[in-house]
């Protein structure tokens, strides 16, 4: 990672040392120095000089910021309280190609599944952060960014995210596409199917401005769709999300890209 300081403190140590850190959650970070996201830390704390990650909850259809996860040089009152929520189109199912599935499976064999962490004060909500480095290079590629596998909570559902920087279908060349995929895990037989929870994907504002605004889209699972049935393959070939998640120039704009790096926050509820 670039210009990012990893604090070696444990969560418990950091929570008792608020004079140096303001923290309300732990983070799972991913990066993609390869074309695909790779985990770089679990339960670590991140500090940056001019940015922070707001904790969000949904109120009346908007993503509303609470106490920042980590704050360095910016006070809570400096944050914009309402994030933008895109509403151009409804989410849709989208199949993953055979070559992409093969590539994704190979990637998963080289990594261990990660586990989203609880949001402070919310016993039913979890989240993880996906860091995408070399954003400018990804913008020029047609190949997707494929995340590592992530458990929605301990012993929960296993999922992954597929991102097309230059779009697919109706959004090719104009919009970034984002899809969530269910993945097979050893805990599936103990879970209720089909999945009916809510997933919120946010591009984190890293502009350093006091009026911060993350770009968020909500994916509400629909039990009647193939994408949310119990998976019988390592990766469900059908994903669910947005062909037109965000305009390419906005997604890769200066508000969200810092030091050629993007950060996405994926939140699970239910």
Protein Blocks (a to p, Z undefined) as FASTA:
>chain_A
ZZiacdfbdfklmmmmmmlpccfbdcdddddfbfbdcdfbehiacddfkbccdddddeeh
iacddddfbdghiafklpcfbdcddfkbccddddddfklmmmmmmmmmmpccddddddeh
iakbccdddddehklmmmmpmbdcddddddfbghiacddddddfkogajlgokaccdddd
ddddfklmmpccddfbdcddddddfkhpabdcdddddddddfkbmklgccfbfbdfbdcd
dfblbafklmmmmklpgghiacdddddeZZ
